[in-house]
Each structure stands twice: as C-alpha cells, then as structure tokens.
C-alpha cells in the first residue's frame, strides 16, 4: 500500500464521506474513489458499504483499519518529528575546520548565514584534530566540517570545492631546499616525508603525501605526528619535510622553518562535509551561505583574499 492510499483509507474510515475526505486531504473526490477501488481490488473484498445516503465500514475494512492505523501513526509522528528537527534553524550549528583558512571561511559564511536567515542560531566553531579528521563529525559533536578533500566515505556527503590553494614544502631553514625558489614533486624522493598518525584514510594521506614521484621514484615516509605543532617541531628539527597548503605560511611562520613553493603539485582543495544521515535544512542553508561567500570573494582561489 502506498503511503497516500493508506492516508486516504484511514481518513475515509473517520469521515465516512468521500467529499469530506477529499476536502480534508486536499485531493479530488475522484482521487479518493480511485484509491479505495484500487485497494479493494488488491485485497479482493469490499472495505466500505456505499449507498446514496451513507458510507460504512465492512468487517474486513474495520479489521484493516485497526491493523494499519498504529503503524501509520508511528510513521506519521516520526516524519513530523524529523521535519521539525530539519526546520530547526534556531538551533546552534556546530561547524568544524581543519585549517586556519578554512576557519576564516566558516566565520565569513556564518555572517552570510545569519544575514540570509535572521532566525538562525549561533554558529559554533571547533578545530578538528589533524590525526582524526572525521571523528568529531561521526560522533555527532559536529554538524558540518570544512575539510581538506578528497573525502570518499560511504557515510559522509560532500559539497562543492570552496577553497583551492597551492602547495608548499615545509623544510628546516638548514635544509638544502630552503634557499631554492621552488621545488618539484620529484624532489620529495630526496628526503623523508613526515606523515600523520591516527585514523587518517589512506587515500587522503596518499593525496597529500604521494607514495611515488611523477618520475616513478619512491617517496619514503618518515616519523608520524598527531598534531600540527608536533609536525612543525619535527620539520624545524630537520627530521623530515612535509607538503602543506600555501596559506599555512601566514599562520605557522617559525624562525627555523622555510616554506618553498611547488612548481608542479596539484592544488589542495577544501569543502563542506556532513553525515549523509543527518542532512538537515540547517546544513543545506549553511552550505548555500558558504557558496555565496565564495561567489562574493571571486571564487575558491580568492575566498579569503581580504584577510590575507
């Protein structure tokens, strides 16, 4: 039985009048008659006794109504609760970010979000651990995450690219690459590349730290760090090198670290991620606000140009 047919049947058991049922459900009387006839053909018995003066349930119709109504009401109430939650723009929205520039974009997008939806609740920011990019999102502590792509997870949905940034190589100031104007991806084979610990997906790590160079040389991975500060400490101490987004130069400048631009590395991209099962009106509204922020700033490459 289709949901609408169940709704029509149960409404008719209460109204016992085809015209009133049609008006109650905002459908035509012909639609009500058609639905009941199809249902009776499927069951193989009359559900209502009809005369020119009245409509009454048959014994089979009464039994069907008693059997179907509890399940229908459970589904209806569940849908109503879900819709109410989905429309709850007044609830706070918890948004995570994985890099400083992503955090800035979240702040700009939050302003646009409240501008477009004055009734919207507060946007709360949380920095996500470098070593566990999706943990807070999956646990429900975050509603949305502005994360580094790619994200290919069966339980997570992604939006369009919001930030696109060039790559640099973080090296110690005593490293032989420190004085060079640029490096190439093939240069990664010349030293150990510092990696990340924790539940970081292999495909995500391989995108950031390629296992081989374009020339086919093996890239050796060195020590693993759980936090950005650990990573920078290892780079500064000359324990290895690490590719990073170019905007990190502004936020993580250190006297013992040099950032050398890549000539040929693909851009690092960032976008919104959320739990597929928790797609709400609030999430969609914030995602639209983030895209509007990008459009106002001239595209992903210049999304936060005014704060550079």
ZALOMAR-987910 format. One record per residue (C-alpha): y, z, x; residue in one letter; residue number from 1. Coordinates in steps of 0.001 Angstrom, whole numbers. Last residue first. Layout:
BEGIN
     north        up      east   residu   num
         Y         Z         X        a   NUM
...
//
This chain:
BEGIN
     north        up      east   residu   num
     37807      3571     45453        x   308
     38585      5244     42128        x   307
     40262      2227     40541        x   306
     37428       -37     41614        x   305
     34946      1904     39532        x   304
     33180      -982     37800        x   303
     34191     -3571     40340        x   302
     30774     -5005     41230        x   301
     29436     -4416     37704        x   300
     32104     -6462     35944        x   299
     35877     -6596     35563        x   298
     36765     -2926     35072        x   297
     37264     -3268     31324        x   296
     33899     -5014     30991        x   295
     32154     -2223     32896        x   294
     33714       432     30663        x   293
     32647     -1561     27578        x   292
     29085     -1570     28927        x   291
     29235      2202     29325        x   290
     30598      2604     25793        x   289
     27756       465     24427        x   288
     25229      2662     26242        x   287
     26967      5744     24849        x   286
     26641      4461     21280        x   285
     23000      3475     21811        x   284
     22156      6935     23133        x   283
     23976      8676     20297        x   282
     22301      6456     17680        x   281
     18943      7554     19039        x   280
     16140      6106     21194        x   279
     13986      9155     21968        x   278
     10521      7552     22035        x   277
     11579      5000     24642        x   276
     12926      7765     26870        x   275
     16210      6698     28424        x   274
     17502      4674     31378        x   273
     21020      3392     31997        x   272
     21757      1007     34841        x   271
     22088       748     38610        x   270
     21718     -2129     41042        x   269
     21362     -2218     44823        x   268
     22344     -5613     46185        x   267
     19943     -7767     48173        x   266
     19890     -7354     51973        x   265
     21174    -10283     54053        x   264
     24145     -9280     56157        x   263
     23641     -5525     55948        x   262
     26667     -3322     56578        x   261
     26501      -548     59245        x   260
     27151      3060     58203        x   259
     27675      5424     61136        x   258
     26612      9091     61118        x   257
     27524     11938     63514        x   256
     31049     12566     62204        x   255
     29817     12513     58602        x   254
     31003     10408     55665        x   253
     28844     11064     52625        x   252
     31120     10237     49721        x   251
     33034      7214     50960        x   250
     30091      5702     52857        x   249
     27908      6243     49780        x   248
     29686      3312     48130        x   247
     27782       914     50389        x   246
     24413      1788     48863        x   245
     21869      3109     51352        x   244
     19291      1980     53907        x   243
     17975      4797     56151        x   242
     17588      5200     59902        x   241
     15441      7563     61963        x   240
     15257     10909     63733        x   239
     18671     10418     65363        x   238
     19949     13871     64428        x   237
     22538     12351     62115        x   236
     19823     10451     60239        x   235
     17719     13611     59818        x   234
     20708     15604     58564        x   233
     21629     12791     56185        x   232
     18153     12826     54634        x   231
     18111     16599     54300        x   230
     21510     16430     52574        x   229
     20247     13714     50249        x   228
     17349     15875     49170        x   227
     13537     15769     49467        x   226
     13328     14060     52861        x   225
     10341     12255     54361        x   224
      9871     11527     58037        x   223
      9289      7996     59290        x   222
      8363      4731     57673        x   221
      7463      1857     59962        x   220
      8648     -1574     58843        x   219
      6001     -4188     59731        x   218
      7286     -7594     60786        x   217
      6819    -10501     58354        x   216
     10005    -12405     59216        x   215
     11565    -11321     55913        x   214
     10852     -7714     57022        x   213
      7846     -5708     55886        x   212
      7399     -2458     53975        x   211
     10798     -2765     52295        x   210
     12685       526     51873        x   209
     14825       434     48727        x   208
     12620     -1971     46780        x   207
      9479      -417     48278        x   206
     10635      3027     47130        x   205
     11072      1822     43547        x   204
      7680        63     43570        x   203
      6022      3200     44974        x   202
      7420      5416     42223        x   201
      9121      8596     43547        x   200
      7155     11727     42673        x   199
      8259     13770     45719        x   198
      9199     12867     49264        x   197
     11663     10220     50374        x   196
     11585      7948     53425        x   195
     13333      7644     56789        x   194
     12980      4216     58357        x   193
     11570      4342     61887        x   192
     13213      1906     64268        x   191
     13281     -1757     65351        x   190
     11437     -3075     62283        x   189
     14524     -2360     60183        x   188
     16336     -5033     62217        x   187
     14616     -7741     60141        x   186
     16748     -6628     57190        x   185
     19839     -7728     59111        x   184
     22573     -5669     60732        x   183
     26363     -5784     60798        x   182
     29477     -5223     62936        x   181
     27372     -3530     65644        x   180
     28676      -310     67171        x   179
     26167      1992     65450        x   178
     23149      -304     65954        x   177
     22198      1203     69339        x   176
     22137      4656     67751        x   175
     24428      7359     69116        x   174
     26542      7426     65948        x   173
     23347      8136     64004        x   172
     22293      5415     61582        x   171
     22879      4734     57883        x   170
     22215      1083     57059        x   169
     24454      -473     54409        x   168
     23682     -2157     51129        x   167
     25941     -3960     48667        x   166
     26635     -2538     45232        x   165
     25897     -3588     41651        x   164
     26707     -1145     38876        x   163
     26165     -1534     35132        x   162
     22941     -3585     35068        x   161
     21675     -3879     31494        x   160
     19781     -1146     29631        x   159
     16414       402     30371        x   158
     13608      1945     28349        x   157
     11185      4588     29638        x   156
      7653      5470     28528        x   155
      5915      2489     30132        x   154
      7885      2813     33378        x   153
      9394      -111     35296        x   152
     12738      1103     36643        x   151
     14244     -1175     39289        x   150
     16925        37     39468        x   149
     19016      3004     40551        x   148
     19645      5434     37743        x   147
     22220      6268     35102        x   146
     20097      8692     33090        x   145
     20160      9470     29393        x   144
     19074     12291     27089        x   143
     18440     14798     29876        x   142
     16516     18098     29785        x   141
     13852     16342     27728        x   140
     11127     16803     30341        x   139
     10924     13043     30866        x   138
     14614     12759     31665        x   137
     14581     15735     34015        x   136
     11620     14299     35939        x   135
     12858     10708     36196        x   134
     14439     10564     39677        x   133
     12231     13150     41369        x   132
     12949     13114     45135        x   131
     16666     12352     44833        x   130
     17062     15152     42328        x   129
     19191     14247     39308        x   128
     22856     15213     39083        x   127
     23755     16507     35632        x   126
     26728     15614     33455        x   125
     27385     16882     29926        x   124
     29079     14585     27415        x   123
     30666     16676     24674        x   122
     30139     15827     21036        x   121
     31134     12671     19221        x   120
     33438     12877     16200        x   119
     36135     10875     17973        x   118
     33664      7993     18404        x   117
     35313      5000     20096        x   116
     37632      7117     22243        x   115
     34889      9697     22763        x   114
     32551      7032     24150        x   113
     35365      5428     26182        x   112
     36051      8768     27871        x   111
     32316      9353     28436        x   110
     32050      5882     29978        x   109
     34637      6808     32626        x   108
     32763     10045     33400        x   107
     29389      8275     33493        x   106
     30888      5640     35807        x   105
     32034      8356     38186        x   104
     28553      9891     38250        x   103
     27022      6492     39007        x   102
     29452      6182     41900        x   101
     28313      9562     43210        x   100
     24592      8672     42998        x    99
     21605      9542     40816        x    98
     23255     10319     37504        x    97
     22152     12337     34498        x    96
     23600     12299     30992        x    95
     23251     15116     28475        x    94
     24842     14222     25135        x    93
     26172     17115     23088        x    92
     25512     16889     19317        x    91
     28352     15567     17158        x    90
     26845     12090     17274        x    89
     23977     13381     15178        x    88
     23066     10118     13490        x    87
     19653      9997     15125        x    86
     18933     13588     14173        x    85
     19726     12931     10510        x    84
     17686      9738     10611        x    83
     14711     11607     12091        x    82
     14967     14355      9480        x    81
     15101     11792      6694        x    80
     12120      9941      8146        x    79
     10081     13143      8286        x    78
     11012     14024      4714        x    77
      9954     10585      3476        x    76
      6672     10653      5432        x    75
      5783     14118      4121        x    74
      6841     13114       603        x    73
      4612     10051       710        x    72
      1648     12105      1898        x    71
      2072     14648      -916        x    70
      2648     11902     -3574        x    69
      -425      9752     -2906        x    68
     -3272     11853     -4287        x    67
     -1475     13198     -7364        x    66
       -53      9746     -8137        x    65
     -3483      8147     -7769        x    64
     -5016     10710    -10145        x    63
     -2313     10083    -12732        x    62
     -2778      6329    -12453        x    61
     -6532      6654    -12857        x    60
     -6074      8802    -15969        x    59
     -3585      6293    -17340        x    58
       110      7001    -17007        x    57
      2368      6381    -19968        x    56
      5039      3815    -20816        x    55
      6659      3805    -24266        x    54
      8060      1866    -27202        x    53
      7048     -1749    -26714        x    52
      3726      -543    -25362        x    51
      2520       -28    -21828        x    50
      -370      2079    -20577        x    49
        49      2618    -16861        x    48
     -2263      2532    -13863        x    47
     -4527      -204    -15139        x    46
     -7646      -878    -13078        x    45
     -8835     -3107    -10255        x    44
     -7107     -1173     -7481        x    43
     -5608     -4291     -5860        x    42
     -4843     -5893     -9205        x    41
     -3164     -2672    -10352        x    40
     -1006     -2569     -7209        x    39
         6     -6196     -7634        x    38
       934     -5549    -11285        x    37
      2943     -2450    -10320        x    36
      4908     -4326     -7657        x    35
      5622     -7284     -9932        x    34
      6874     -5054    -12747        x    33
      9206     -3134    -10412        x    32
     10518     -6354     -8836        x    31
     11114     -7828    -12322        x    30
     13175     -4760    -13188        x    29
     15408     -5648    -10268        x    28
     15985     -3213     -7421        x    27
     18500      -422     -6899        x    26
     15803      2294     -6750        x    25
     17165      4346     -9638        x    24
     18257      1247    -11566        x    23
     14783      -295    -11304        x    22
     13087      2945    -12341        x    21
     15433      3278    -15317        x    20
     14531      -247    -16457        x    19
     10788       168    -15993        x    18
     10585      3443    -17917        x    17
      8090      6237    -17320        x    16
     10821      7846    -15127        x    15
      8550     10135    -13123        x    14
      5455      7934    -12810        x    13
      7828      4983    -12344        x    12
      9389      6626     -9289        x    11
      5919      7178     -7829        x    10
      4941      3523     -8261        x     9
      8244      2188     -6933        x     8
      8082      4373     -3811        x     7
      4440      3470     -3210        x     6
      5325      -218     -3514        x     5
      8235       229     -1081        x     4
      5983      1886      1511        x     3
      3434      -910      1287        x     2
         0         0         0        x     1
//
